[in-house]
């Protein structure tokens, strides 16, 4: 097995950037989901679950400063009044670009029913440190993409729909990463601990640049795989990983798995 793609998402729910290498720290990929767009009316971080237009903007880094490219091509660099004004004008509401902190968990918009866009809005508390939903690093395999595509042949199973940090090429069939939970995974000079399946929601159906809306993607996962796709992982040994690095998974679970 080897790393086929690496992704980081500087701003939660915006498009991310494919990179050749990343550094992994105890709390995840350096630079990943460090920023969020806060609705000043609610105090909550916006997500594409409820604000699908977010997926038509993208974010990257210039040094340690986030660079946001809006759908009309305008760019905004770093936090500050200029960025907040551009984002507020685009989204039609007062918003602020804010950084995550290790001392205070973020709060985000969510649906009471993860697949029903008409259900009431609720508040979701994220782990401290980054604006992630469950654990710091999301792993996905080419085998799972192929499995989904085989079940929903009219869909486009593009990795961008699923926002992994690491896409792993495997010579196998089926939802292979499910079996990794509880088993140490080595990639580059880092070690990760897959901890739980990623439970999907309506976000994987959203349109984005180059991809149409596709409710069939979620219906397929719900019908055939309990809505799971990919696995959340923690970093147990920090290090650097690169595209092309070999990946190995222990054959037996750890004692505390």
NULOSE-532300 format. One record per residue (C-alpha): x, y, z; residue in three letters. Coordinates in steps of 0.2 Angstrom, whole numbers. Each point is the difference from the previous one (the first is absolute). Example, Ala and Ser with C-alpha at 12.3 -4.5 7.8 and 13.67 -1.06 7.14 Angstrom:
// NULOSE-532300
<atom><c1>62</c1><c2>-22</c2><c3>39</c3><aa>ALA</aa></atom>
<atom><c1>6</c1><c2>17</c2><c3>-3</c3><aa>SER</aa></atom>
//
This chain:
// NULOSE-532300
<atom><c1>0</c1><c2>0</c2><c3>0</c3><aa>UNK</aa></atom>
<atom><c1>6</c1><c2>18</c2><c3>-3</c3><aa>UNK</aa></atom>
<atom><c1>-6</c1><c2>18</c2><c3>2</c3><aa>UNK</aa></atom>
<atom><c1>-8</c1><c2>5</c2><c3>-16</c3><aa>UNK</aa></atom>
<atom><c1>-6</c1><c2>18</c2><c3>5</c3><aa>UNK</aa></atom>
<atom><c1>2</c1><c2>11</c2><c3>15</c3><aa>UNK</aa></atom>
<atom><c1>-12</c1><c2>14</c2><c3>4</c3><aa>UNK</aa></atom>
<atom><c1>-2</c1><c2>14</c2><c3>13</c3><aa>UNK</aa></atom>
<atom><c1>-14</c1><c2>12</c2><c3>2</c3><aa>UNK</aa></atom>
<atom><c1>5</c1><c2>17</c2><c3>7</c3><aa>UNK</aa></atom>
<atom><c1>-17</c1><c2>6</c2><c3>3</c3><aa>UNK</aa></atom>
<atom><c1>-14</c1><c2>-11</c2><c3>5</c3><aa>UNK</aa></atom>
<atom><c1>-13</c1><c2>-5</c2><c3>-14</c3><aa>UNK</aa></atom>
<atom><c1>10</c1><c2>9</c2><c3>-13</c3><aa>UNK</aa></atom>
<atom><c1>9</c1><c2>-9</c2><c3>-14</c3><aa>UNK</aa></atom>
<atom><c1>17</c1><c2>-5</c2><c3>6</c3><aa>UNK</aa></atom>
<atom><c1>17</c1><c2>-3</c2><c3>-9</c3><aa>UNK</aa></atom>
<atom><c1>9</c1><c2>-15</c2><c3>-6</c3><aa>UNK</aa></atom>
<atom><c1>18</c1><c2>-1</c2><c3>7</c3><aa>UNK</aa></atom>
<atom><c1>15</c1><c2>-11</c2><c3>-3</c3><aa>UNK</aa></atom>
<atom><c1>4</c1><c2>-1</c2><c3>18</c3><aa>UNK</aa></atom>
<atom><c1>-7</c1><c2>4</c2><c3>17</c3><aa>UNK</aa></atom>
<atom><c1>6</c1><c2>1</c2><c3>18</c3><aa>UNK</aa></atom>
<atom><c1>-10</c1><c2>-10</c2><c3>13</c3><aa>UNK</aa></atom>
<atom><c1>0</c1><c2>7</c2><c3>18</c3><aa>UNK</aa></atom>
<atom><c1>-10</c1><c2>-7</c2><c3>15</c3><aa>UNK</aa></atom>
<atom><c1>-15</c1><c2>9</c2><c3>-5</c3><aa>UNK</aa></atom>
<atom><c1>0</c1><c2>-4</c2><c3>-19</c3><aa>UNK</aa></atom>
<atom><c1>6</c1><c2>7</c2><c3>-16</c3><aa>UNK</aa></atom>
<atom><c1>10</c1><c2>16</c2><c3>2</c3><aa>UNK</aa></atom>
<atom><c1>-11</c1><c2>14</c2><c3>-7</c3><aa>UNK</aa></atom>
<atom><c1>-16</c1><c2>-11</c2><c3>-2</c3><aa>UNK</aa></atom>
<atom><c1>-17</c1><c2>8</c2><c3>5</c3><aa>UNK</aa></atom>
<atom><c1>9</c1><c2>13</c2><c3>10</c3><aa>UNK</aa></atom>
<atom><c1>-12</c1><c2>13</c2><c3>-6</c3><aa>UNK</aa></atom>
<atom><c1>-19</c1><c2>2</c2><c3>0</c3><aa>UNK</aa></atom>
<atom><c1>-13</c1><c2>13</c2><c3>-6</c3><aa>UNK</aa></atom>
<atom><c1>-10</c1><c2>5</c2><c3>15</c3><aa>UNK</aa></atom>
<atom><c1>-18</c1><c2>6</c2><c3>-2</c3><aa>UNK</aa></atom>
<atom><c1>-1</c1><c2>16</c2><c3>11</c3><aa>UNK</aa></atom>
<atom><c1>-18</c1><c2>-2</c2><c3>2</c3><aa>UNK</aa></atom>
<atom><c1>1</c1><c2>-17</c2><c3>8</c3><aa>UNK</aa></atom>
<atom><c1>18</c1><c2>-2</c2><c3>5</c3><aa>UNK</aa></atom>
<atom><c1>1</c1><c2>-16</c2><c3>-9</c3><aa>UNK</aa></atom>
<atom><c1>13</c1><c2>-6</c2><c3>-13</c3><aa>UNK</aa></atom>
<atom><c1>-9</c1><c2>-2</c2><c3>-17</c3><aa>UNK</aa></atom>
<atom><c1>1</c1><c2>-16</c2><c3>-9</c3><aa>UNK</aa></atom>
<atom><c1>-5</c1><c2>-6</c2><c3>-17</c3><aa>UNK</aa></atom>
<atom><c1>-13</c1><c2>-12</c2><c3>8</c3><aa>UNK</aa></atom>
<atom><c1>-11</c1><c2>15</c2><c3>2</c3><aa>UNK</aa></atom>
<atom><c1>9</c1><c2>13</c2><c3>-11</c3><aa>UNK</aa></atom>
<atom><c1>5</c1><c2>-10</c2><c3>-16</c3><aa>UNK</aa></atom>
<atom><c1>6</c1><c2>15</c2><c3>-9</c3><aa>UNK</aa></atom>
<atom><c1>16</c1><c2>-1</c2><c3>11</c3><aa>UNK</aa></atom>
<atom><c1>6</c1><c2>-14</c2><c3>-11</c3><aa>UNK</aa></atom>
<atom><c1>2</c1><c2>12</c2><c3>-15</c3><aa>UNK</aa></atom>
<atom><c1>14</c1><c2>9</c2><c3>9</c3><aa>UNK</aa></atom>
<atom><c1>17</c1><c2>-7</c2><c3>3</c3><aa>UNK</aa></atom>
<atom><c1>14</c1><c2>3</c2><c3>13</c3><aa>UNK</aa></atom>
<atom><c1>19</c1><c2>-2</c2><c3>-1</c3><aa>UNK</aa></atom>
<atom><c1>15</c1><c2>7</c2><c3>9</c3><aa>UNK</aa></atom>
<atom><c1>12</c1><c2>14</c2><c3>-3</c3><aa>UNK</aa></atom>
<atom><c1>13</c1><c2>-4</c2><c3>13</c3><aa>UNK</aa></atom>
<atom><c1>-11</c1><c2>-1</c2><c3>16</c3><aa>UNK</aa></atom>
<atom><c1>-14</c1><c2>11</c2><c3>-7</c3><aa>UNK</aa></atom>
<atom><c1>-16</c1><c2>-7</c2><c3>-7</c3><aa>UNK</aa></atom>
<atom><c1>-4</c1><c2>5</c2><c3>-17</c3><aa>UNK</aa></atom>
<atom><c1>-18</c1><c2>-1</c2><c3>-5</c3><aa>UNK</aa></atom>
<atom><c1>-6</c1><c2>0</c2><c3>-18</c3><aa>UNK</aa></atom>
<atom><c1>-18</c1><c2>5</c2><c3>-2</c3><aa>UNK</aa></atom>
<atom><c1>-11</c1><c2>-7</c2><c3>-14</c3><aa>UNK</aa></atom>
<atom><c1>2</c1><c2>16</c2><c3>-10</c3><aa>UNK</aa></atom>
<atom><c1>19</c1><c2>-1</c2><c3>0</c3><aa>UNK</aa></atom>
<atom><c1>3</c1><c2>13</c2><c3>14</c3><aa>UNK</aa></atom>
<atom><c1>13</c1><c2>-5</c2><c3>13</c3><aa>UNK</aa></atom>
<atom><c1>1</c1><c2>5</c2><c3>18</c3><aa>UNK</aa></atom>
<atom><c1>16</c1><c2>-3</c2><c3>10</c3><aa>UNK</aa></atom>
<atom><c1>0</c1><c2>-3</c2><c3>19</c3><aa>UNK</aa></atom>
<atom><c1>-12</c1><c2>5</c2><c3>14</c3><aa>UNK</aa></atom>
<atom><c1>-5</c1><c2>18</c2><c3>1</c3><aa>UNK</aa></atom>
<atom><c1>-13</c1><c2>13</c2><c3>-5</c3><aa>UNK</aa></atom>
<atom><c1>3</c1><c2>-2</c2><c3>-19</c3><aa>UNK</aa></atom>
<atom><c1>-3</c1><c2>-19</c2><c3>0</c3><aa>UNK</aa></atom>
<atom><c1>-15</c1><c2>1</c2><c3>12</c3><aa>UNK</aa></atom>
<atom><c1>-8</c1><c2>13</c2><c3>-12</c3><aa>UNK</aa></atom>
<atom><c1>3</c1><c2>-10</c2><c3>-15</c3><aa>UNK</aa></atom>
<atom><c1>-7</c1><c2>-16</c2><c3>8</c3><aa>UNK</aa></atom>
<atom><c1>-15</c1><c2>10</c2><c3>7</c3><aa>UNK</aa></atom>
<atom><c1>-4</c1><c2>7</c2><c3>-17</c3><aa>UNK</aa></atom>
<atom><c1>1</c1><c2>-17</c2><c3>-8</c3><aa>UNK</aa></atom>
<atom><c1>-10</c1><c2>-9</c2><c3>13</c3><aa>UNK</aa></atom>
<atom><c1>-13</c1><c2>14</c2><c3>3</c3><aa>UNK</aa></atom>
<atom><c1>3</c1><c2>0</c2><c3>19</c3><aa>UNK</aa></atom>
<atom><c1>12</c1><c2>7</c2><c3>12</c3><aa>UNK</aa></atom>
<atom><c1>14</c1><c2>-13</c2><c3>2</c3><aa>UNK</aa></atom>
<atom><c1>18</c1><c2>0</c2><c3>7</c3><aa>UNK</aa></atom>
<atom><c1>15</c1><c2>-11</c2><c3>-5</c3><aa>UNK</aa></atom>
<atom><c1>6</c1><c2>-8</c2><c3>17</c3><aa>UNK</aa></atom>
<atom><c1>13</c1><c2>-11</c2><c3>5</c3><aa>UNK</aa></atom>
<atom><c1>-2</c1><c2>-16</c2><c3>10</c3><aa>UNK</aa></atom>
<atom><c1>8</c1><c2>-1</c2><c3>18</c3><aa>UNK</aa></atom>
<atom><c1>5</c1><c2>-14</c2><c3>11</c3><aa>UNK</aa></atom>
<atom><c1>-9</c1><c2>7</c2><c3>15</c3><aa>UNK</aa></atom>
<atom><c1>-17</c1><c2>2</c2><c3>-7</c3><aa>UNK</aa></atom>
<atom><c1>-10</c1><c2>-12</c2><c3>-11</c3><aa>UNK</aa></atom>
<atom><c1>-9</c1><c2>7</c2><c3>-15</c3><aa>UNK</aa></atom>
<atom><c1>-18</c1><c2>-1</c2><c3>-3</c3><aa>UNK</aa></atom>
<atom><c1>-8</c1><c2>-3</c2><c3>-17</c3><aa>UNK</aa></atom>
<atom><c1>-16</c1><c2>0</c2><c3>-9</c3><aa>UNK</aa></atom>
<atom><c1>-8</c1><c2>-18</c2><c3>-3</c3><aa>UNK</aa></atom>
<atom><c1>-16</c1><c2>-8</c2><c3>-5</c3><aa>UNK</aa></atom>
<atom><c1>-10</c1><c2>-9</c2><c3>13</c3><aa>UNK</aa></atom>
<atom><c1>-2</c1><c2>-13</c2><c3>-13</c3><aa>UNK</aa></atom>
<atom><c1>16</c1><c2>-2</c2><c3>-10</c3><aa>UNK</aa></atom>
<atom><c1>-8</c1><c2>-4</c2><c3>-16</c3><aa>UNK</aa></atom>
<atom><c1>-15</c1><c2>11</c2><c3>0</c3><aa>UNK</aa></atom>
<atom><c1>3</c1><c2>18</c2><c3>-5</c3><aa>UNK</aa></atom>
<atom><c1>-17</c1><c2>6</c2><c3>7</c3><aa>UNK</aa></atom>
<atom><c1>4</c1><c2>-6</c2><c3>17</c3><aa>UNK</aa></atom>
<atom><c1>3</c1><c2>12</c2><c3>14</c3><aa>UNK</aa></atom>
<atom><c1>17</c1><c2>8</c2><c3>3</c3><aa>UNK</aa></atom>
<atom><c1>10</c1><c2>-6</c2><c3>15</c3><aa>UNK</aa></atom>
<atom><c1>17</c1><c2>4</c2><c3>8</c3><aa>UNK</aa></atom>
<atom><c1>14</c1><c2>-12</c2><c3>-2</c3><aa>UNK</aa></atom>
<atom><c1>15</c1><c2>1</c2><c3>12</c3><aa>UNK</aa></atom>
<atom><c1>16</c1><c2>-4</c2><c3>-8</c3><aa>UNK</aa></atom>
<atom><c1>17</c1><c2>-6</c2><c3>8</c3><aa>UNK</aa></atom>
<atom><c1>11</c1><c2>13</c2><c3>6</c3><aa>UNK</aa></atom>
<atom><c1>15</c1><c2>5</c2><c3>-11</c3><aa>UNK</aa></atom>
<atom><c1>-7</c1><c2>-1</c2><c3>-17</c3><aa>UNK</aa></atom>
<atom><c1>-17</c1><c2>1</c2><c3>-9</c3><aa>UNK</aa></atom>
<atom><c1>-2</c1><c2>-18</c2><c3>-3</c3><aa>UNK</aa></atom>
<atom><c1>-15</c1><c2>-10</c2><c3>3</c3><aa>UNK</aa></atom>
<atom><c1>6</c1><c2>-16</c2><c3>9</c3><aa>UNK</aa></atom>
<atom><c1>19</c1><c2>-3</c2><c3>0</c3><aa>UNK</aa></atom>
<atom><c1>15</c1><c2>9</c2><c3>-8</c3><aa>UNK</aa></atom>
<atom><c1>4</c1><c2>-11</c2><c3>-16</c3><aa>UNK</aa></atom>
<atom><c1>-12</c1><c2>-7</c2><c3>-12</c3><aa>UNK</aa></atom>
<atom><c1>6</c1><c2>-16</c2><c3>-10</c3><aa>UNK</aa></atom>
<atom><c1>-8</c1><c2>-6</c2><c3>-16</c3><aa>UNK</aa></atom>
<atom><c1>5</c1><c2>-14</c2><c3>-12</c3><aa>UNK</aa></atom>
<atom><c1>-2</c1><c2>-2</c2><c3>-19</c3><aa>UNK</aa></atom>
<atom><c1>-8</c1><c2>-17</c2><c3>4</c3><aa>UNK</aa></atom>
<atom><c1>-15</c1><c2>9</c2><c3>9</c3><aa>UNK</aa></atom>
<atom><c1>-1</c1><c2>12</c2><c3>-15</c3><aa>UNK</aa></atom>
<atom><c1>-1</c1><c2>-15</c2><c3>-12</c3><aa>UNK</aa></atom>
<atom><c1>-13</c1><c2>-8</c2><c3>11</c3><aa>UNK</aa></atom>
<atom><c1>-11</c1><c2>15</c2><c3>1</c3><aa>UNK</aa></atom>
<atom><c1>1</c1><c2>2</c2><c3>-19</c3><aa>UNK</aa></atom>
<atom><c1>-4</c1><c2>-18</c2><c3>-3</c3><aa>UNK</aa></atom>
<atom><c1>-16</c1><c2>2</c2><c3>9</c3><aa>UNK</aa></atom>
<atom><c1>-5</c1><c2>17</c2><c3>-6</c3><aa>UNK</aa></atom>
<atom><c1>7</c1><c2>0</c2><c3>-18</c3><aa>UNK</aa></atom>
<atom><c1>-8</c1><c2>17</c2><c3>-5</c3><aa>UNK</aa></atom>
<atom><c1>9</c1><c2>9</c2><c3>13</c3><aa>UNK</aa></atom>
<atom><c1>17</c1><c2>8</c2><c3>0</c3><aa>UNK</aa></atom>
<atom><c1>9</c1><c2>-6</c2><c3>15</c3><aa>UNK</aa></atom>
<atom><c1>13</c1><c2>13</c2><c3>0</c3><aa>UNK</aa></atom>
<atom><c1>11</c1><c2>2</c2><c3>16</c3><aa>UNK</aa></atom>
<atom><c1>-5</c1><c2>18</c2><c3>1</c3><aa>UNK</aa></atom>
<atom><c1>-17</c1><c2>-5</c2><c3>5</c3><aa>UNK</aa></atom>
<atom><c1>6</c1><c2>-9</c2><c3>16</c3><aa>UNK</aa></atom>
<atom><c1>14</c1><c2>12</c2><c3>5</c3><aa>UNK</aa></atom>
<atom><c1>13</c1><c2>-12</c2><c3>6</c3><aa>UNK</aa></atom>
<atom><c1>17</c1><c2>5</c2><c3>6</c3><aa>UNK</aa></atom>
<atom><c1>8</c1><c2>-15</c2><c3>-6</c3><aa>UNK</aa></atom>
<atom><c1>-5</c1><c2>-11</c2><c3>-15</c3><aa>UNK</aa></atom>
<atom><c1>8</c1><c2>-17</c2><c3>0</c3><aa>UNK</aa></atom>
<atom><c1>2</c1><c2>-11</c2><c3>-15</c3><aa>UNK</aa></atom>
<atom><c1>-3</c1><c2>-18</c2><c3>4</c3><aa>UNK</aa></atom>
<atom><c1>0</c1><c2>-16</c2><c3>-10</c3><aa>UNK</aa></atom>
<atom><c1>-16</c1><c2>-7</c2><c3>8</c3><aa>UNK</aa></atom>
<atom><c1>-19</c1><c2>1</c2><c3>-2</c3><aa>UNK</aa></atom>
<atom><c1>-14</c1><c2>7</c2><c3>12</c3><aa>UNK</aa></atom>
<atom><c1>0</c1><c2>11</c2><c3>15</c3><aa>UNK</aa></atom>
<atom><c1>17</c1><c2>-5</c2><c3>5</c3><aa>UNK</aa></atom>
<atom><c1>4</c1><c2>14</c2><c3>12</c3><aa>UNK</aa></atom>
<atom><c1>-14</c1><c2>-6</c2><c3>12</c3><aa>UNK</aa></atom>
<atom><c1>11</c1><c2>-14</c2><c3>6</c3><aa>UNK</aa></atom>
<atom><c1>14</c1><c2>13</c2><c3>4</c3><aa>UNK</aa></atom>
<atom><c1>-9</c1><c2>7</c2><c3>16</c3><aa>UNK</aa></atom>
<atom><c1>11</c1><c2>-5</c2><c3>15</c3><aa>UNK</aa></atom>
<atom><c1>15</c1><c2>-5</c2><c3>-10</c3><aa>UNK</aa></atom>
<atom><c1>15</c1><c2>12</c2><c3>-1</c3><aa>UNK</aa></atom>
<atom><c1>4</c1><c2>7</c2><c3>-18</c3><aa>UNK</aa></atom>
<atom><c1>17</c1><c2>5</c2><c3>-5</c3><aa>UNK</aa></atom>
<atom><c1>2</c1><c2>13</c2><c3>-14</c3><aa>UNK</aa></atom>
<atom><c1>17</c1><c2>9</c2><c3>-3</c3><aa>UNK</aa></atom>
<atom><c1>7</c1><c2>3</c2><c3>17</c3><aa>UNK</aa></atom>
<atom><c1>-16</c1><c2>2</c2><c3>8</c3><aa>UNK</aa></atom>
<atom><c1>-12</c1><c2>-12</c2><c3>9</c3><aa>UNK</aa></atom>
<atom><c1>-19</c1><c2>2</c2><c3>1</c3><aa>UNK</aa></atom>
<atom><c1>-14</c1><c2>-9</c2><c3>9</c3><aa>UNK</aa></atom>
<atom><c1>-16</c1><c2>-2</c2><c3>-9</c3><aa>UNK</aa></atom>
<atom><c1>-13</c1><c2>2</c2><c3>13</c3><aa>UNK</aa></atom>
<atom><c1>-18</c1><c2>0</c2><c3>-8</c3><aa>UNK</aa></atom>
<atom><c1>-9</c1><c2>0</c2><c3>-17</c3><aa>UNK</aa></atom>
<atom><c1>-4</c1><c2>17</c2><c3>-8</c3><aa>UNK</aa></atom>
<atom><c1>-19</c1><c2>1</c2><c3>1</c3><aa>UNK</aa></atom>
<atom><c1>-6</c1><c2>10</c2><c3>-15</c3><aa>UNK</aa></atom>
<atom><c1>-14</c1><c2>13</c2><c3>-3</c3><aa>UNK</aa></atom>
<atom><c1>-8</c1><c2>10</c2><c3>-13</c3><aa>UNK</aa></atom>
<atom><c1>17</c1><c2>9</c2><c3>-3</c3><aa>UNK</aa></atom>
<atom><c1>6</c1><c2>-13</c2><c3>-12</c3><aa>UNK</aa></atom>
<atom><c1>-15</c1><c2>3</c2><c3>-11</c3><aa>UNK</aa></atom>
<atom><c1>4</c1><c2>19</c2><c3>-2</c3><aa>UNK</aa></atom>
<atom><c1>5</c1><c2>8</c2><c3>-17</c3><aa>UNK</aa></atom>
<atom><c1>17</c1><c2>8</c2><c3>-2</c3><aa>UNK</aa></atom>
<atom><c1>11</c1><c2>6</c2><c3>-14</c3><aa>UNK</aa></atom>
<atom><c1>0</c1><c2>-14</c2><c3>-13</c3><aa>UNK</aa></atom>
<atom><c1>-12</c1><c2>-12</c2><c3>10</c3><aa>UNK</aa></atom>
<atom><c1>-19</c1><c2>1</c2><c3>-1</c3><aa>UNK</aa></atom>
<atom><c1>-11</c1><c2>-4</c2><c3>15</c3><aa>UNK</aa></atom>
<atom><c1>-2</c1><c2>-18</c2><c3>2</c3><aa>UNK</aa></atom>
<atom><c1>-12</c1><c2>-7</c2><c3>14</c3><aa>UNK</aa></atom>
<atom><c1>3</c1><c2>-17</c2><c3>-6</c3><aa>UNK</aa></atom>
<atom><c1>17</c1><c2>0</c2><c3>8</c3><aa>UNK</aa></atom>
<atom><c1>-7</c1><c2>1</c2><c3>17</c3><aa>UNK</aa></atom>
<atom><c1>-14</c1><c2>-12</c2><c3>-3</c3><aa>UNK</aa></atom>
<atom><c1>12</c1><c2>-13</c2><c3>-6</c3><aa>UNK</aa></atom>
<atom><c1>11</c1><c2>2</c2><c3>15</c3><aa>UNK</aa></atom>
<atom><c1>-15</c1><c2>-1</c2><c3>12</c3><aa>UNK</aa></atom>
<atom><c1>-8</c1><c2>-15</c2><c3>-9</c3><aa>UNK</aa></atom>
<atom><c1>16</c1><c2>-10</c2><c3>-2</c3><aa>UNK</aa></atom>
<atom><c1>12</c1><c2>6</c2><c3>13</c3><aa>UNK</aa></atom>
<atom><c1>-9</c1><c2>8</c2><c3>15</c3><aa>UNK</aa></atom>
<atom><c1>4</c1><c2>17</c2><c3>-6</c3><aa>UNK</aa></atom>
<atom><c1>19</c1><c2>-3</c2><c3>3</c3><aa>UNK</aa></atom>
<atom><c1>14</c1><c2>5</c2><c3>-12</c3><aa>UNK</aa></atom>
<atom><c1>18</c1><c2>1</c2><c3>6</c3><aa>UNK</aa></atom>
<atom><c1>7</c1><c2>0</c2><c3>17</c3><aa>UNK</aa></atom>
<atom><c1>5</c1><c2>13</c2><c3>13</c3><aa>UNK</aa></atom>
<atom><c1>17</c1><c2>-1</c2><c3>7</c3><aa>UNK</aa></atom>
<atom><c1>11</c1><c2>7</c2><c3>14</c3><aa>UNK</aa></atom>
<atom><c1>18</c1><c2>4</c2><c3>-1</c3><aa>UNK</aa></atom>
<atom><c1>11</c1><c2>-11</c2><c3>12</c3><aa>UNK</aa></atom>
<atom><c1>17</c1><c2>4</c2><c3>-7</c3><aa>UNK</aa></atom>
<atom><c1>2</c1><c2>17</c2><c3>-9</c3><aa>UNK</aa></atom>
<atom><c1>10</c1><c2>1</c2><c3>-16</c3><aa>UNK</aa></atom>
<atom><c1>0</c1><c2>4</c2><c3>-18</c3><aa>UNK</aa></atom>
<atom><c1>-9</c1><c2>-9</c2><c3>-13</c3><aa>UNK</aa></atom>
<atom><c1>1</c1><c2>2</c2><c3>-19</c3><aa>UNK</aa></atom>
<atom><c1>-9</c1><c2>-6</c2><c3>-16</c3><aa>UNK</aa></atom>
<atom><c1>7</c1><c2>-17</c2><c3>-5</c3><aa>UNK</aa></atom>
<atom><c1>5</c1><c2>-5</c2><c3>18</c3><aa>UNK</aa></atom>
<atom><c1>-4</c1><c2>-18</c2><c3>4</c3><aa>UNK</aa></atom>
<atom><c1>-14</c1><c2>-4</c2><c3>12</c3><aa>UNK</aa></atom>
<atom><c1>-1</c1><c2>-15</c2><c3>12</c3><aa>UNK</aa></atom>
<atom><c1>-13</c1><c2>-5</c2><c3>12</c3><aa>UNK</aa></atom>
<atom><c1>3</c1><c2>-12</c2><c3>15</c3><aa>UNK</aa></atom>
<atom><c1>-7</c1><c2>-17</c2><c3>-2</c3><aa>UNK</aa></atom>
<atom><c1>-7</c1><c2>0</c2><c3>18</c3><aa>UNK</aa></atom>
<atom><c1>-9</c1><c2>14</c2><c3>10</c3><aa>UNK</aa></atom>
<atom><c1>9</c1><c2>9</c2><c3>14</c3><aa>UNK</aa></atom>
<atom><c1>-4</c1><c2>-7</c2><c3>18</c3><aa>UNK</aa></atom>
<atom><c1>-11</c1><c2>15</c2><c3>4</c3><aa>UNK</aa></atom>
<atom><c1>-10</c1><c2>0</c2><c3>-16</c3><aa>UNK</aa></atom>
//
